[in-house]
C-alpha cells in the first residue's frame, strides 16, 4: 500500500506565493515549478498531505500535528518545520483563532478585531514574556518537536524536523536560495523562497536525510561566521534527556480491610 508523506509548518512549507491565488503564481505561469514538498514526497514515492499554514505559530503547528497523530501510520513519513517562537495564537473578538507575529509588525491585522486595551496588553506580554525569552522558548520548542519525533519513530514513522532558522537570510544567501523578490528583481515584495529555489531546497533536505541528519538545525555560530555553518547542531536535543530528573515513582499501599490508600 502506498505510504503518505505528511508536512507541518508555516508559510515556507505551505508554499507562500507559489500556489494558486497568490499574485506571483497567478501572474507568472511561465515560472511555475514543483514545490519542494511535492519533490520530497515524490522522492519517497508517497502521497502528499500538507497541513502547513501561512503565519502559523508553533502552537498551531503542534495542534495540527497532534490532531492527525491517529491517522499517521507505520511506514509514513512526517516532515515538521518549526517557526518563530514569538508567534502566538489568540482569539479575536469576532471569534477567529488567529496566529500573529507582533515582532514583525503584524498588529495591523488586528485592527478593530480586539480593543485598544487588549492590544496594549498583548504587546506588553509579547515584549516582556516572549521576545525577552526567545532563546528559552526556542529550546522549549525544539524539545517539543524532538519529543514528538521520538514518539512517531517508536511507531515506525520516519520523521524529519527542520528548524525555521534554516531560512535565515544569511543562510539563504550562503545556500543560494533565491526569494520571490530576488526572482522578480524586487517587483514582488516577498522574501519566501521562489520557484527556482524549490529544487535546491528539496536537494538540501534529502542530502541531510541521506547523511543521517533528521533534525536539521543550524549551529548558532553562523550568526558571527557564516563559514562555520552546519546543520547538525543537536546540543539542544540533549536537554531532553536531562529534563525532570527529580521525577520518581511512588508506590501506594492499599489497606485491603478499610479499602482506602495509605
C-alpha positions in Angstrom: 0.0 0.0 0.0 1.3 3.5 -0.9 2.5 5.5 2.1 1.9 9.1 2.9 4.3 12.0 3.4 2.9 14.5 5.9 4.0 18.1 6.1 3.5 20.5 9.0 4.9 24.1 9.2 4.3 27.7 8.3 4.3 29.6 5.0 7.6 28.1 3.7 6.2 24.6 3.9 2.8 25.8 2.7 4.4 27.4 -0.4 3.5 31.1 0.2 3.4 33.0 -3.1 3.8 29.8 -5.2 0.3 28.4 -5.2 -3.0 29.4 -6.9 -4.5 32.6 -5.5 -1.2 34.3 -4.9 -0.3 37.1 -7.4 3.2 35.8 -8.1 1.8 32.4 -9.1 -1.2 33.7 -11.0 0.7 36.3 -12.9 3.7 34.2 -13.9 2.6 30.8 -15.2 5.9 30.5 -17.2 7.9 30.5 -13.9 6.0 27.8 -12.1 7.9 24.8 -10.9 7.1 21.9 -8.4 7.3 22.8 -4.7 9.9 21.2 -2.5 7.2 19.4 -0.6 6.0 17.7 -3.7 9.5 16.8 -4.7 10.2 15.3 -1.3 7.0 13.2 -1.4 7.9 12.0 -4.9 11.4 11.1 -3.7 9.8 8.8 -1.2 7.2 7.6 -3.6 4.5 8.8 -1.3 1.2 10.6 -1.4 1.4 14.2 -0.1 -0.7 15.7 2.7 0.2 19.3 3.6 -1.1 20.7 6.9 1.2 23.8 6.8 -0.4 27.2 7.2 0.8 30.7 6.4 1.6 32.6 9.6 1.3 29.5 11.7 2.7 29.6 15.3 4.4 26.7 16.8 1.3 26.2 18.9 -0.7 25.9 15.7 1.8 23.6 14.1 1.7 21.3 17.1 -2.1 21.5 17.2 -2.4 20.4 13.6 0.1 17.7 14.1 -1.5 16.3 17.2 -4.9 16.2 15.7 -3.5 14.0 12.9 -1.5 11.5 15.0 -4.1 8.8 14.9 -4.1 9.0 11.1 -0.3 8.7 10.6 0.6 5.1 10.0 3.6 2.9 10.3 5.8 3.4 7.2 4.6 7.0 6.6 7.0 10.0 6.7 6.4 13.2 8.5 8.3 16.5 7.8 7.9 19.1 10.5 9.1 22.7 10.3 9.3 24.9 13.4 8.6 28.6 13.2 9.4 31.8 15.1 8.9 31.3 18.9 7.5 34.8 19.3 4.4 34.0 17.1 1.3 33.3 19.1 -2.3 32.5 18.6 -5.2 34.5 20.0 -9.0 34.5 19.7 -10.1 37.8 18.3 -13.3 39.4 19.5 -15.1 38.2 16.3 -14.3 34.6 17.2 -11.4 33.9 14.9 -8.4 31.9 16.1 -5.6 33.9 14.6 -1.8 33.5 14.5 0.0 36.7 15.0 3.7 37.8 14.9 3.7 41.2 16.5 7.5 41.3 16.4 7.1 41.6 12.6 4.6 44.4 12.8 1.6 42.2 12.2 -0.6 44.0 14.7 -2.2 45.9 11.9 -4.1 42.7 11.1 -5.9 43.1 14.4 -7.4 46.5 13.6 -10.9 46.6 15.0 -10.8 42.9 16.0 -9.6 43.5 19.5 -9.9 46.5 21.8 -7.1 49.1 22.3 -6.7 47.8 25.9 -6.4 44.2 24.7 -3.8 45.3 22.1 -1.8 47.1 24.7 -1.8 44.1 27.0 -0.9 41.8 24.1 2.1 43.9 23.1 3.3 44.1 26.7 3.0 40.3 27.1 4.9 39.6 23.8 7.7 42.0 24.6 8.2 41.0 28.3 7.5 37.3 28.2 8.2 36.2 24.6 10.7 38.4 22.9 12.8 38.8 26.1 12.8 35.0 26.5 13.1 34.0 22.9 16.1 31.7 23.4 14.4 29.8 26.2 11.3 29.4 24.0 13.3 28.2 21.1 14.8 25.5 23.3 11.4 24.5 24.6 10.1 24.2 21.0 13.0 22.1 19.9 12.3 19.7 22.8 8.5 19.7 21.8 9.3 18.7 18.3 12.0 16.2 19.2 9.7 14.5 21.7 7.0 14.1 19.0 9.7 12.9 16.6 10.7 10.2 19.0 7.2 9.1 19.7 6.4 8.8 15.9 9.6 6.9 15.3 8.7 4.4 18.0 5.6 3.7 15.9 7.6 3.1 12.8 7.1 6.5 11.3 10.1 8.2 9.6 10.4 11.8 10.7 12.4 14.9 9.6 12.4 18.0 11.6 13.9 21.3 10.4 14.3 24.5 12.3 13.0 27.7 10.9 16.4 29.3 11.3 17.4 27.3 8.2 15.6 30.2 6.3 17.6 32.9 8.0 18.6 35.5 5.3 22.4 34.8 5.9 21.8 31.1 5.3 19.6 31.7 2.3 22.3 33.8 0.7 25.0 31.3 1.6 23.0 28.4 0.1 21.9 30.4 -3.0 18.2 30.1 -2.3 16.6 33.0 -4.2 13.5 34.6 -2.9 10.4 35.7 -4.8 11.8 39.2 -4.5 15.1 38.1 -6.0 13.4 36.2 -8.8 11.2 39.2 -9.7 14.0 41.8 -9.3 12.1 43.3 -6.5 8.8 43.6 -8.3 7.1 41.4 -5.7 8.0 42.2 -2.1 8.1 38.6 -0.8 11.0 37.0 0.9 9.8 33.4 0.8 12.0 31.2 -1.5 10.9 31.3 -5.1 10.2 28.7 -7.8 13.9 28.5 -8.7 14.9 27.5 -5.2 12.4 24.7 -4.7 14.5 22.0 -6.3 17.7 23.1 -4.5 15.9 23.2 -1.1 14.5 19.7 -1.8 18.0 18.5 -2.5 19.2 20.1 0.7 16.6 18.3 2.8 17.3 14.9 1.1 21.0 15.4 1.4 20.8 16.0 5.2 18.4 13.0 5.4 20.7 10.7 3.5 23.6 11.8 5.7 21.6 10.6 8.7 20.6 14.0 10.0 16.8 14.0 10.7 16.9 17.1 13.0 18.1 19.8 10.7 19.2 22.7 13.0 21.9 25.3 12.1 24.7 25.9 14.7 24.3 29.4 16.3 27.9 30.2 15.3 26.7 31.0 11.8 25.5 34.4 13.0 29.0 35.6 13.6 30.8 33.4 11.0 28.7 32.0 8.1 31.6 29.9 7.0 31.1 27.8 10.2 27.6 26.9 9.1 26.5 23.3 9.6 23.1 21.8 10.2 23.6 19.1 12.7 23.6 21.2 15.9 21.9 18.8 18.2 23.1 20.1 21.6 19.6 21.4 22.5 18.1 18.0 22.0 20.4 16.6 24.7 18.5 18.8 27.1 15.5 16.5 26.6 17.2 13.6 28.4 18.1 15.8 31.4 14.6 17.0 32.0 12.6 16.1 35.1 15.5 14.3 36.8 13.6 14.8 40.1 10.7 12.6 38.9 10.4 9.4 41.0 8.0 6.5 41.2 5.6 6.5 44.2 4.3 3.2 45.5 0.9 3.4 47.2 -0.2 0.7 49.6 -3.8 -0.3 49.9 -5.4 -1.2 53.2 -7.5 -4.2 52.0 -9.7 -4.1 55.1 -10.6 -0.5 55.1 -10.4 -0.1 51.2 -8.5 3.2 51.1 -5.0 4.3 50.2 -2.4 4.6 52.9 
